[in-house]
Amino acid sequence: MYFFITIIIVEKFVYVKKKSLFCVLKCLISKKKHQDMSRICQITGKRAMVGNHVSHANNKTKRRFEINLLEKKFYRADEDRYVTLKVSAHGLRVINKLGVEEALERAKRNGFITEKDLAK
């Protein structure tokens, strides 16, 4: 089997990825861009939790409790443009209560969102 070795240098760290020829061809053929985005609410910081499936026989196997995450566009009147955010259902309630500007300000203060995320 043939392998391609990719070396990626990011801020003094070197990552080496070993991919098979099939993987490389599949990436070249597919039109979708690969995005590694985590499923975290940008307003509240909620993320998936880990727990157990418990059967009737009390067997436990690991599972993930995913959050109800939506990608929504919100209008910012001060900048006269739309901002796309990944928010949970609870995050939508927070935005409805406080307003978009105040919710974004709190999220920046708590470190859930950066200016770079809002510039997109």
RAWO-V490581 format. One record per residue. RES is the residue in one letter. PHI is phi in degrees with one decimal (* if undefined). OMEGA is omega in whole degrees, -180 to 180 (999 if undefined). Layout:
RES/PHI/OMEGA, RES/PHI/OMEGA
//
This chain:
M/*/-180, Y/-90.6/179, F/-126.8/172, F/-107.0/179, I/-109.9/180, T/-108.4/177, I/-110.5/-179, I/-116.7/179, I/-110.4/-180, V/-131.4/175, E/44.2/175, K/72.2/177, F/-106.1/180, V/-114.7/178, Y/-110.4/177, V/-116.4/180, K/-113.5/179, K/-108.7/-178, K/-121.6/177, S/-79.3/180, L/-60.0/180, F/-61.5/179, C/-62.3/-179, V/-64.6/179, L/-64.6/179, K/-64.1/179, C/-67.7/180, L/-70.7/-177, I/-77.4/-176, S/-67.6/-178, K/-91.0/-179, K/-75.7/174, K/-82.1/179, H/-82.6/-180, Q/-126.8/175, D/-98.1/180, M/-110.6/179, S/-81.8/-179, R/-92.6/-179, I/-128.5/177, C/-69.5/-178, Q/-80.9/179, I/-100.1/-175, T/-102.2/-179, G/81.1/179, K/-65.3/178, R/-143.2/-178, A/-65.3/176, M/-110.5/179, V/-110.7/179, G/-149.6/-178, N/-126.2/161, H/-79.3/178, V/-119.5/-179, S/-81.4/178, H/-63.2/178, A/-85.8/178, N/66.4/172, N/-79.3/-178, K/-115.6/174, T/-129.6/-176, K/-67.6/175, R/-150.3/177, R/-115.4/173, F/-97.5/-179, E/-77.4/177, I/-92.3/179, N/-83.8/-173, L/-102.0/-180, L/-124.7/174, E/-104.8/-174, K/-124.6/174, K/-102.5/178, F/-123.6/-179, Y/-89.4/175, R/-101.3/-175, A/-69.4/-177, D/-68.8/178, E/-102.0/180, D/55.6/178, R/-157.1/178, Y/-95.8/178, V/-123.3/178, T/-94.7/-179, L/-126.9/171, K/-97.0/-175, V/-124.8/175, S/-84.6/178, A/-62.4/177, H/-67.1/177, G/-62.1/176, L/-63.5/179, R/-66.3/178, V/-64.9/179, I/-64.9/177, N/-63.4/-177, K/-77.9/-173, L/-92.5/-172, G/99.0/-175, V/-65.0/-175, E/-63.1/-179, E/-67.0/179, A/-64.2/178, L/-66.7/179, E/-64.3/178, R/-66.2/180, A/-64.4/176, K/-65.6/-179, R/-63.7/-179, N/-84.4/176, G/85.2/180, F/-83.3/-177, I/-144.0/179, T/-120.5/177, E/-63.2/179, K/-63.1/178, D/-67.4/-179, L/-79.9/-178, A/-75.4/-178, K/-68.7/999
//
